[in-house]
Amino acid sequence: MNLRWSHTAISDLKAIRAWIAQDRPLAAQSVAAHIKASTTRLISFPLSGREGRVPGTRELFIPGTDYVAAYTVHSDEVRIAAVLHGHQRWPESF
């Protein structure tokens, strides 16, 4: 199983880093690395997240943060569609 990040998810991660870096530059790098590391478990356990709010997706809550990775599972690939704050308004589709 491969793990692939969409352009949207990459942009989300960059925005999260930039937001946190405004007040805590060192924490920004750590949180981004933690999000990326947490999503790698989906390679072995693609169904470990819950059913998503957006049809056809699943959601992985990132431990110790308020962030959620929305993703889709395909026969040979897990695709991270977006990384959102848990209190953000969710889109109707990705």
N, C-alpha and C positions, 0 to 999 in steps of 0.2 A: 504494500500500500504506500502510495506517495502522498505527501502533504504539499499543497500549493496554496499560496496566498493570492487573493484577487488584488487588483489595483486599489480598489476601495479599502480593503482591509489594511494594505500597506499604508495608505494615506491616513487611515484611522490611527494606526500605531504611531505614525510620525506626529500626528496632532496631539495624541495623548502625551507623548514625550515632551513636546513643546509646551503644553499646558502645565505639566508638572514642573518642568525646568524653570518656569518663571519664578517659582519660590524655592524649589529644591532641586538644583541641577544634578546632584549625585543620585538622588532618588529616581529621577526621570530615567536614567539609563538602567537602573536596577528593575524598575517596574516593567519597562519595555522588554528586558531580557526575561523576566519572570513570565510575562504573557506568552512570549515565543516558546519558552521551555514548556509551559503548561500545555500548549497546543500539540506538542510533539507526541504526547501520549495517545493522541487520536490515531496515530499510525498503527498502533497495536490494538487499540480499543476504540474503534470509530463510533460505536454506539453508546459510549460512556456519557455523553451529554443527554440532556432531556429533549423531548420533542419541542421544536421551536415555535415561537409565536407567528412566524412567517411560514405559510404552508411549504412543506418540502424541505424544511431546514431543521437543524438540531442546535442546541445551545450548550456551550461549555462555560460554566462559571469559573472564573480564574480565582483560585484560592487566595485569600488574604487581600483581595481587592474588590472593588465594586464593578469590575469589568466582566463582560460576557462576550465570548467569541461565537458568532453565528456561523454555522458551516453546513455544507451538504456532503453527503456520502455517495460516492459512485463506485463502480465495481473495482477499480484499481486506484482510486484517488479520494482523498479528503480535501475539500476546498474551503478555506476560510473565506467567508463572504464579507464579513465585517467584524469589527471589534467596537462595541458600544458600552457606554456607562449604563449600569443597570437601571438608572432612573431617567435615561434619555427616552424620548419618544421614538418608538420603533417604526421603521418604514413598513409599508405594506408588501414590498418585495425587495429583492436584492438584485 
